[in-house]
Amino acid sequence: MIIIGRRKKLSIIGRGTAGCLNAIHFKHRIPDIDIDWYFDPKKPQQSVGEGSTLSLPRLLEPTGLKYEDLPSIGATNKIGIRKINYAGTGDYRNDFQLGATSMHFDANKLQEWVKNYLRNKIELISKEITDYDKIDSDYIIDCTGTPKNWEDYNILDSVSVNHAYITQCYWDKPEFDYTLTIARPYGWVFGIPLQNRCSIGYLYNDKINNLDEVKEDVKNIFNDFNLTASTDTRDFPFKNYYKKNNFTDRVAYNGNASFFLEPLEANALANVEFICQLTYDILSTNLSPNLANIHYQEKIKEVERELAVHYYAGSKFDTSFWKEAKQKSLQPIKELIKDPRFINMISGRFSPSIIHDVYEYAQWGSNIWVLNLKNLGIYNDIKNKLK
């Protein structure tokens, strides 16, 4: 299907962050296309803070968002990720290159910003959609969130975490400008600094440990970073999954309607951007849905392997969680060291330039792969396995 050059209609379903970014992307890339953006009025907006990679500023660029606008979306600068208590060095920073920043943001406020920007550019429709056949549109992008059943999805068993406990810690101003990623006995903890609060999330496996244990252990994070925990908390189980067929002749899926992989590397929005590009290629260059599905599945598997290196390396905690996480990581690591793209990159056949990484696997350029593998203490091990 080629819709560029012909005035056709695109429908986007879902008002979450993925729906917002798809609406911006396609109105910017195909200015003449008519876009209907559907909101389910009964479905609450996402309310947690979010981290991101360099993909988010690229996706938001058409809106004209400036540094001075960051407080209006509860956002702070993000210069990288700090990783604590993993094997290897035990505390290191995985920073963006000088001059490059991303952001942490309040999802609700970002969604309102995007809606206001697009209000007079596309059609905003408050209506629940339950049947694609009732949509008068040439192509549909489904960003409706977590699926209600799993028949059309592959479940990733290699990831050990399946439950999150989130606490909002309110403060007067941000105390740091990077994402915290901290290994703990029962899993790992993220820290996302926003303008008025720090969102602390403990990711764990509810088949190994219980919520009471997690609630007790997370107090160490509050103490270590001088955070005051509020009663604004929630806990929920989740699956790690991706769509068996993400693209059809008429529908593409994005956001949680397409995939969810634990947020260890803030990969979600980079994956959203990747799916946006594949969808654009289907609409503009006649990329077949079958080939798009192959690219999509390859990217998901790459990200799975990127996550696995952290569990393969392990942490300073010799607990049941980390023993199982190590065991589950073995298959993705076997796949990683057999992948020709990874082999070429890590063997130096694709060298990074002075200015930027020219080769990327999953969400990391070659420099970042080397940085993480060395600081996690597994660089030589991985290199030796390639021989």
C-alpha positions in Angstrom: 0.0 0.0 0.0 1.4 3.4 -1.0 -0.4 6.3 0.6 2.2 9.0 0.2 1.2 11.3 -2.7 -2.5 10.4 -2.3 -4.7 11.9 0.4 -5.6 8.9 2.5 -6.7 8.3 6.1 -4.7 6.8 9.0 -6.3 5.9 12.3 -4.4 5.7 15.6 -6.1 4.0 18.5 -4.9 4.8 22.1 -4.0 8.0 23.9 -1.0 6.7 25.8 2.6 7.6 25.1 2.9 5.3 22.2 -0.3 6.7 20.6 1.1 10.2 21.1 4.4 9.5 19.5 2.8 7.7 16.5 0.5 10.7 16.0 3.4 13.1 15.9 5.6 10.8 13.8 3.0 10.3 11.0 1.7 13.9 10.9 5.3 15.1 10.5 6.4 12.5 8.0 3.2 12.5 5.9 1.8 16.0 6.4 -1.1 15.7 3.9 -2.5 12.5 5.4 -5.7 12.7 7.4 -5.3 11.2 10.8 -8.1 10.2 13.2 -6.8 9.6 16.8 -9.2 7.6 18.9 -9.3 7.9 22.7 -11.2 5.5 25.0 -12.8 7.9 27.5 -13.2 5.1 30.1 -9.6 4.0 30.0 -7.4 5.9 32.5 -4.2 7.6 31.4 -0.8 6.1 32.4 0.3 7.8 35.6 3.9 6.7 36.2 7.1 8.6 35.3 9.1 7.3 32.4 12.7 7.2 31.3 13.8 7.2 27.7 16.7 7.0 25.3 17.8 9.5 22.6 14.9 8.3 20.5 12.4 10.5 22.5 13.9 13.9 21.6 13.9 12.8 18.0 10.2 11.9 18.1 9.2 15.1 19.9 11.3 17.4 17.7 8.3 18.3 15.4 6.4 19.7 18.4 9.1 22.4 19.0 9.7 21.2 22.6 12.5 23.3 24.2 14.5 22.9 27.4 12.4 25.7 28.9 9.3 23.6 28.3 10.5 20.6 30.3 8.9 21.7 33.6 5.5 21.8 31.9 5.7 18.0 31.3 7.4 17.3 34.6 10.6 16.4 32.8 14.2 16.5 33.7 17.4 16.0 31.6 18.8 12.5 31.3 22.4 12.2 30.6 22.7 8.4 31.0 22.2 5.4 33.3 24.0 4.7 36.6 24.3 0.9 37.3 25.0 -0.1 40.9 25.6 -3.6 42.6 26.0 -5.5 39.4 29.1 -7.8 38.9 32.2 -6.2 37.7 33.0 -2.7 38.8 29.8 -2.6 40.8 29.0 1.1 40.2 29.4 2.8 36.8 27.8 5.3 34.5 26.6 4.5 31.0 26.4 8.1 29.7 25.3 9.6 26.5 27.9 11.3 24.4 28.8 14.9 25.2 26.1 17.2 23.9 23.4 14.5 23.7 20.7 14.3 26.3 17.4 12.5 26.7 14.7 13.1 29.4 12.7 11.6 32.2 9.1 12.7 31.9 5.7 12.6 33.5 3.7 10.4 31.1 0.3 12.2 31.8 1.8 15.6 31.2 3.6 14.6 28.0 0.3 13.2 26.7 -1.5 16.4 27.3 1.3 18.4 25.7 1.1 16.3 22.5 -2.7 16.5 22.4 -2.6 20.3 22.6 0.1 20.4 19.9 -2.0 18.2 17.6 -5.5 19.5 18.5 -5.9 21.5 15.3 -3.8 19.2 13.1 -5.6 15.9 13.3 -9.0 14.7 14.4 -9.3 13.7 18.1 -12.2 11.3 18.7 -13.3 10.2 22.1 -14.7 6.8 21.4 -13.9 3.2 22.4 -12.9 1.0 19.4 -13.7 -2.7 19.6 -13.9 -3.6 15.9 -11.4 -2.5 13.2 -14.1 -3.0 10.5 -16.0 -0.1 11.9 -13.2 2.3 11.3 -13.3 4.2 8.0 -9.6 4.3 7.4 -7.0 3.0 5.0 -4.5 1.9 7.7 -4.7 1.5 11.5 -2.1 1.7 14.2 -3.2 0.0 17.4 -1.7 1.5 20.6 -4.4 0.3 23.0 -2.0 -1.0 25.7 -1.6 -4.4 27.4 -3.5 -7.1 25.5 -6.4 -8.8 27.2 -5.4 -12.3 26.0 -2.1 -13.8 24.9 -3.1 -16.0 22.0 -1.3 -13.7 19.4 1.8 -13.1 21.5 5.1 -14.8 22.3 6.0 -14.8 26.0 9.7 -14.3 26.8 10.7 -16.8 29.5 14.3 -15.6 29.6 13.4 -12.5 31.7 13.2 -13.3 35.4 11.2 -10.3 36.6 7.4 -10.4 36.4 6.2 -8.0 39.1 6.7 -4.3 39.9 6.3 -2.3 43.2 6.4 1.4 42.6 6.8 4.2 45.2 6.6 7.9 44.5 9.1 9.9 46.5 8.3 13.6 46.4 11.0 16.2 46.6 11.5 20.0 46.1 13.9 19.5 43.1 15.7 16.7 41.2 18.8 15.4 42.9 20.4 13.7 40.0 20.1 13.7 36.1 20.5 10.0 35.2 18.4 6.9 35.6 19.3 4.7 38.5 19.5 1.0 37.9 20.3 -0.9 41.1 20.7 -4.7 41.6 19.1 -5.9 44.8 18.7 -9.3 46.4 15.3 -9.9 44.9 15.7 -8.2 41.5 16.6 -4.7 40.6 15.4 -1.2 41.2 14.9 1.8 38.9 15.0 5.4 40.0 13.5 8.0 37.6 14.0 11.7 38.7 11.2 14.0 37.7 10.6 17.6 38.6 8.5 17.0 41.8 9.2 13.4 42.6 11.5 10.4 42.1 9.8 7.3 40.9 11.3 4.2 42.5 10.3 0.8 41.1 11.4 -2.6 42.4 11.2 -5.3 39.7 11.1 -8.8 41.1 9.9 -12.4 40.5 6.7 -13.1 42.5 7.3 -16.9 42.2 10.6 -16.5 44.2 10.0 -13.6 46.5 6.9 -11.9 48.0 5.8 -8.3 48.2 6.6 -8.0 51.9 10.2 -8.9 51.3 10.4 -6.3 48.5 8.8 -3.6 50.6 11.4 -4.2 53.4 14.4 -4.3 51.0 13.4 -1.1 49.1 13.9 0.9 52.3 17.6 0.6 51.7 17.2 2.6 48.5 15.2 5.3 50.3 18.0 5.5 52.9 20.9 5.4 50.5 19.5 8.2 48.3 17.9 10.3 51.1 14.4 9.8 49.6 11.2 10.2 51.5 8.7 7.4 50.6 5.1 8.5 50.2 1.9 6.4 50.5 1.5 6.9 46.7 2.4 3.3 45.8 1.2 0.5 43.5 2.1 -3.0 42.6 1.2 -5.1 39.6 2.3 -8.3 37.8 3.4 -8.1 34.1 4.5 -10.4 31.3 7.4 -9.9 28.9 6.0 -10.5 25.4 5.9 -9.5 21.8 3.4 -9.9 18.9 3.6 -13.0 16.8 2.6 -10.9 13.7 2.9 -7.2 14.4 2.0 -6.0 10.9 -0.8 -7.0 8.6 -2.1 -5.5 5.3 -4.2 -3.0 7.3 -3.0 -2.9 10.9 0.2 -2.3 12.8 0.6 -2.6 16.6 2.8 -0.4 18.7 3.5 0.3 22.4 2.2 -2.3 24.8 -0.3 -3.6 22.2 2.9 -4.8 20.4 5.4 -5.7 23.1 6.6 -5.3 26.6 10.2 -6.0 27.8 11.2 -5.0 31.3 12.6 -1.4 31.5 16.1 -2.3 32.4 17.5 -0.3 29.5 14.6 2.0 28.9 14.1 0.3 25.6 10.4 0.9 25.2 10.4 4.2 23.3 13.3 3.2 21.1 11.2 0.2 20.1 8.2 2.5 19.5 10.4 4.6 17.1 11.6 1.4 15.3 8.0 0.2 14.8 7.0 3.7 13.6 9.7 3.5 10.9 8.7 0.0 9.8 5.1 1.2 9.6 6.1 4.2 7.6 8.0 2.0 5.2 4.9 -0.2 4.7 2.9 2.9 3.9 5.4 4.6 1.7 7.8 2.1 0.1 5.7 -1.0 -0.2 7.7 -2.9 2.4 5.7 -6.1 2.8 4.1 -6.8 6.2 5.9 -10.2 6.2 9.4 -8.5 5.9 8.4 -5.9 8.4 7.5 -8.7 10.9 11.0 -10.3 10.3 12.7 -7.0 11.1 10.5 -6.5 14.1 11.2 -10.0 15.6 14.9 -9.6 15.0 14.9 -6.3 16.9 13.0 -7.8 19.9 15.4 -10.7 20.1 18.4 -8.3 20.0 16.9 -6.3 22.9 16.2 -9.6 24.8 19.9 -10.4 24.5 20.9 -7.0 25.6 18.9 -7.4 28.8 20.4 -10.9 29.3 24.0 -9.7 29.6 23.1 -8.1 33.0 21.7 -11.3 34.4 24.5 -13.4 32.9 27.0 -11.1 34.6 25.1 -11.3 37.9 25.3 -9.1 40.9 26.9 -9.0 44.3 23.9 -10.9 45.7 24.1 -14.7 45.9 20.3 -15.2 46.1 17.7 -17.5 44.5 16.6 -14.7 42.2 20.1 -14.1 40.7 20.8 -17.8 40.4 17.6 -18.3 38.4 18.2 -15.1 36.4 21.7 -16.4 35.4 20.2 -19.7 34.3 17.5 -18.0 32.2 20.1 -15.8 30.5 22.1 -18.7 29.1 20.0 -19.2 26.0 19.9 -15.5 24.9 23.7 -15.4 25.5 24.1 -18.4 23.2 22.1 -16.7 20.6 24.1 -13.5 21.0 27.5 -15.0 20.5 26.2 -16.8 17.3 24.7 -13.7 15.7 26.9 -12.5 12.8 25.9 -8.9 13.4 27.1 -9.0 17.0 30.2 -11.0 16.1 31.3 -8.4 13.6 30.7 -5.5 15.9 32.4 -6.9 19.0 35.3 -8.2 16.9 36.0 -4.7 15.7 35.1 -5.2 12.1 32.7 -2.3 12.4 34.6 0.4 14.3 32.8 3.4 15.9 33.7 6.8 14.5 35.1 9.6 16.6 31.8 11.4 16.6 29.2 8.6 17.0 28.6 4.9 16.9 28.2 3.8 13.3 27.0 0.3 14.2 24.2 -0.6 16.6 22.9 -3.9 18.0 19.6 -3.7 20.0 19.7 -0.2 21.5 23.4 0.0 22.0 26.1 1.3 19.7 29.4 -0.6 19.6 31.1 1.7 22.2 28.3 1.2 24.6 28.4 -2.6 24.2 32.1 -2.6 25.1 31.6 -0.2 28.0 28.9 -2.4 29.5 30.5 -5.7 28.9 33.8 -4.5 30.5 32.1 -2.9 33.5 29.9 -5.9 34.0 33.1 -8.0 34.1 32.1 -10.3 31.2 33.9 -8.7 28.2 36.7 -11.3 28.0 34.3 -14.1 28.7 32.0 -13.1 25.8 35.0 -12.5 23.5 36.4 -16.0 24.3 33.1 -17.6 23.5 33.3 -16.2 20.0 36.5 -18.1 19.3 
